[in-house]
Amino acid sequence: EGRFNSYALLRRLAKRPPLKPAETYRTLLGLADEVLLILIAKTKSESVKRQISAYLTTYQHVKPSLTGEDLKKLGLKPGPLYRKILDRLLDARLNGEVKSEADERDLAKKIAKA
């Protein structure tokens, strides 16, 4: 699939200004490493190469500190809200908006109130 969509993926990654780390993560999520290496080989853009490399070496390994169990301890009712909060925490972690578990707790509470 990645091979067939490679030009669309490369165009998306080449956007100006460059994608935020969370956007890069969401764009490349689920693609096989071989497909990512093909994308690196196909592009002439150093920015795109850096984004793919960052995904391979860093972004795909980033996880929020909080888990569903932690959200339950915060008094939140299990359900679709958990996915929304955990996805937002991951994006915030990738984009450097949160640095600590305490930051994540504050953000989770803010999202739950919204």
TABEL-V349409 format. One line per field, one symbol per residue. ss: DSSP state (~ for helix, > for strand, _ for the rest). burial: + if it has 16 or more other C-alpha atoms within 10 Angstrom, else -. A space follows every 10 residues. Layout:
# TABEL-V349409
ss->???
burial->???
This chain:
# TABEL-V349409
ss->_____~~~~~ ~~~_______ ~~~~~~~~__ __~~~~~~~~ ~~___~~~~~ ~~~~~~~_~~ ~______~~~ ~~~______~ ~~~~~~~~~~ ~~~~______ ~~~~~~~~~~ ~~~_
burial->-+---+--++ -+++----+- +++++--+-- ----++--++ --+----++- ++--++--+- ---+++---- +----+---- -+--++-+++ ++++---+-- ---++-++-- ----
